[in-house]
């Protein structure tokens, strides 16, 4: 990563040393034009026009002083809506913001499970960092801070973001994000800084976390995280297998079908001759998984793969999001499929 994407900002105030000149380079990106900001309305006619657009439902207030086209908001998923809130906060703030916690995860496009906060989360120095407001939740910290520039926003580094979630967020939320962050080394995303991350990187970041701020919880997440979980639903399934007392599966193990072809399975318990597959929509819609195939072709390939593995003596068990979220349902499904602890 170049210094234009990630800069270590450190000073005696606890890791923050903002550079206003540097901020100006990405403070007003193209997406800023989507917003209407009340502080930019110069005349009574402008304010009256805003009022009419708001009353007609054309504009929706995102934050105090920031409006966004309602038609553009309607189809957005929770992560995309939270990103709109973050952008509005950045545009209306009187000082540069460094997004943290779930907000930083949204900036890094890490998958999140559970409800996103209504307000954006930011990191602030312990002295002069201000208080939380109706628009922002501020987290003060004296830890050295690395700042990443992502599409016109500033956020905590990828490692810092994962450790902050691991220390504060629910275990399943943190693991889903941590698995995805570790996976970035092999599967980088366009539009975010290329940041290969390893477990050792997370452990180094963990050493900077004060002992009273969730180090035990964070260490559990770091030790459990695994880049081989390729989808958020697979990560959530791993968490709920642990909660349900299911023996730990092998992840992405190479198995041979009756034809001699080699396949990789989401989950496998070879001693039970059982394969587990999380069936998320991405397998039949994400270009990264389709690899140039049509969804119909991908479905046919999956059926042929399953038939080949069954002929080799494996049993196949599939589940969806509803089951992945429910430890009891997942346990019951796997036991019905023939999973029993090894002798």
N, C-alpha and C positions, 0 to 999 in steps of 0.2 A: 504494500500500500504506500502511496506517495504521501508526502507531507501535506499536500493539498487536500487529501481525504482524511488524514488523521494527524492531529497535533497534540503533543503532550503539553497541557497547560498547567503549570505548577507555580505557586508562590506561597508566601507565608500565611495567606488567608485560608489555606487548606486545599490547595490544588487548583485554584481558579486564577486565570490571568487573561481576561478577554481582550481581543484585539479588534476594536471597532472597524478599522480599515479592512481587516480580513472578513469581518461579518458582512460588510456591504457587498462583497462579491457574490453572496448567495442569499442575502436577506430578501431580495425581491425577485424570485424566479417567476417563470411563466404562470404557475398556478395562482399567483397572487392576484392576477386579473380576474379570477373567478369570484372574488369576494367584493362586497360593497362595505366600506369602512366609514362609519359616521364621522370620524375625525377628518376625513378627506372631503366632506361636503362643505362647500364654501359659501353657498347662498341659500336663502329661504326656499327658493325654487327647487334646489337640489334636495333639500330635506323633505319638502312636500312630495316630490317624486318618489323618494324612498318610502314615505308613509303609504302612498297609494300602492306601490308594488308589494309592500308588506301586507297591507289589508286585503289585497286581492289574492294573496296566497302565492304570489310569484316568488317572493323571497322568504326565507326562514332564518330567524336569528339563531346563530350558532353559539356565540358568546356576546356579552355586552359590547356593543359597538361593531359587531361583525355579522354580516348577513351573507347567505349563500343561496343560489337558485334551488328552490324546493324540488323542481323536476329532476335536478341532478342528484339530489340527496336521496330520493326515494328508492332507487335500485341498489344503493350501496349496502354492503355487508357491515357487521359491527366494526371490524378492523378499519375498513375504509371510512366509515363515519368518524371513528376516533381520530383518524389521520386528518380529517377536515377540521376537527376541534383543535388539534395540535397546530395546524397551519394558521388557524384563526388566532390562536394564542400567540404564536410567533409574530404575526403581523400587528397585533394590538399591544404587545408588551412594550414597556419603556426601556427595557434592557435586553441584551441577548439571552436567550433561553437555551439550556442544555436539557433535553428531554431524557427521562430516566424511567426505570421500572417498566411497567407494561407499555408506556408510551414509547420508550426506546425500543422495545421489542417490536412494536408496530412499525417504527421507522426502519428497523432492520428486516422487516417482513418475516419475522419469526411467527410461527403459528401459535395461537393462544387458545386455551380452552377455559370455559367459565366466562362470567360476565365482565366486560371491560368497564373501567371506571368512567363516570360521567365527565370528570375533569382530567385535564392533562397533568402528568407527573413530571416534575423537573428536579434537577439536582442543583443545590445552592451551597455556597460556602457557609461555614458556621457563624462568621461575623458578617453582618451586612447583607445576608442572603434574603432578607424579607420574610414575610409570613405567607401562609396559604391564603388563597382568596376564593371567591366564587368561581373563578376560572381555572385556578392552578392549585395543585398540591405540591408543596416544596419539601424536599428531603435534604436536610443539611448533613454534610459529611466533611471530615478533615482528611479523607483518603486522597492520595494523588489521583488526578482525573485525566484520562485520555478522552479526547473529544473527536467524534467522527462527523464529517459533513456528509449528509445524505439528502440529496434532492432538495436543497435549500433549507434544510433543518440541521440543527446540531443535536447530537445524541451521545450518550455514554458509549464507550467502546463495546464491541461485541462481547468480549470476556466479562467486562464490568456489568453489562446488562444481564447476562446469564447468572452471574453470582448474586446480583441484587434480587433477581426473581427467586433464586434458590433460597435466599435467606428470608424472604418475606412472603412470597406467594404460596398458595397451596402446592403440595408435592406434585400433583398431576400437571398443573399448569407449568411448573418449573421444569419438569422432565420433558414435556412435549417441546418446550422451547430449547432446552439444552440439547436434546437429540438433534433437532433441526440445525442448531448452531454448529455442532460438530460435523454434521453432514455437509456443511458448506464447502469444506475442503475439496470434496469430490464433486459436489453439485452446486457451483456458484450461481448466484442469481444476477441477472442484468439489472442495472439501476441502483445497486447497492455496492459499497466498496468490497472488493475481493479480499476477504479476510480469512485465510485458513486458520482454523482454531483446533487445538488439541486439548486433551484432558490435562496435560501438564500446564498449558496456558491457564486453564481454569483453576488449577491448584495454586499457581503463582498468584492469581488474582484473589483467591480465597485467603491467602496469607495476609493480605492487606485489610481484611475485614475484621473490625474489632470483635473481640470474643463475645461480647454481650449482644451482638447484633445478628444472631442467627447462624453462627458458624457451624453448629452441629447439624442443623437442617440443611445448610448449604453443602456440607461435606457429603451427606447422604445422596443428594441430587447429583453431585459431581461423580461420585463413585458408581451410581446407577446408570448415568447417561450413556447412550450407545449410538454411534453414528449409523449403525446398520439398520436401525428402524427407519424405513424410508418414507413413511407417511405419519401425520399426526395421529391418525387412528391406530396405527401400530404402536406408537409410543404410549398412548392412553391404554391400549390393551396390555402392554407390559406392566404398567402401574397396577392395573386392576387384577392381573394374574398374581402379582406379588401380594396384594391385599387379600385375595381369595385363597391364598395358600397353594397356588398351582406351582408345580415344579418348574424351575426356570427353563424356558425353551432355548434351543439354538436359533440364532437369527441369521437369515440368509444363507443357510447351509446348502451346500451343493448335493443334490440327490440325483440318482440315475433312474430313468424310467425303464419300462420293459423293452422299449426299442433301443436302449443304449444311450438315448439322448440325456444330456445333463440339464438340470433345472435348479433354480434357487427358490427356496420356500421362505415366506415371511417368518413362520415359526415352525419348528419341528421338534418332535420328541422321538428320536430314532429308536429308542428302546421300546416304545409303544407302537412303532410303525404308524405314527399319527402326524399329519401335516395340518397346520392352522393357517388360514388366510383371512386377512382383513379386507373386505370388499368395499372400498371407498369409491366414490365417483371418479377420482383421479385416474384410476386404472383404465378407465374407458373414455376419458375426456381430456386428460392432461397430455399435451404434445410430448412432454418428456418421457411419459410412459408409453404413449402410442408409437413413438419412433417411426413416424411416417405412415402408420397403418390407419385404416378407418376404424371407428368404434366397433363396427360389426366384425371386421377382421380380427380385432383384438379379442372380442368375445369368443369367436371360433377358435382362436389360438389357445385361449385359456381352457376351453373345453377339451381340446386335444391333449393339452398338457396334463389336465386332471385325469383323463382316461388312461394316459400312458403311465402315470404314477400309480393309479389304482391297480393296473395290471401287474405292476411291480410289487404289489402287496401292501401299499400304503393306504391308509384311510384318510379322507379329506374332510375337514371341518371348516366352514366359512361363517363369518359373522359381519354385521354392519355396525354403524355408529351406535345405535341403541344398545346393542349388546356390549360393545366396547366400553360404554360408560357405566355399565352395571356389573360389579364384581360377582354378585350372586348368579346373574344370568350367564355370565361368561363361564363361571365354574361349572354350572349345571350343563351347559352346552358341551364343554370339553369332556366331562365325565360321561355323558351320554354317548359321546363319540368314541369312548373306550380308553380315555386317559386314566391311568392309575399310577400312583407313585411306584418307582422301581423297587425291587426287593433289596 
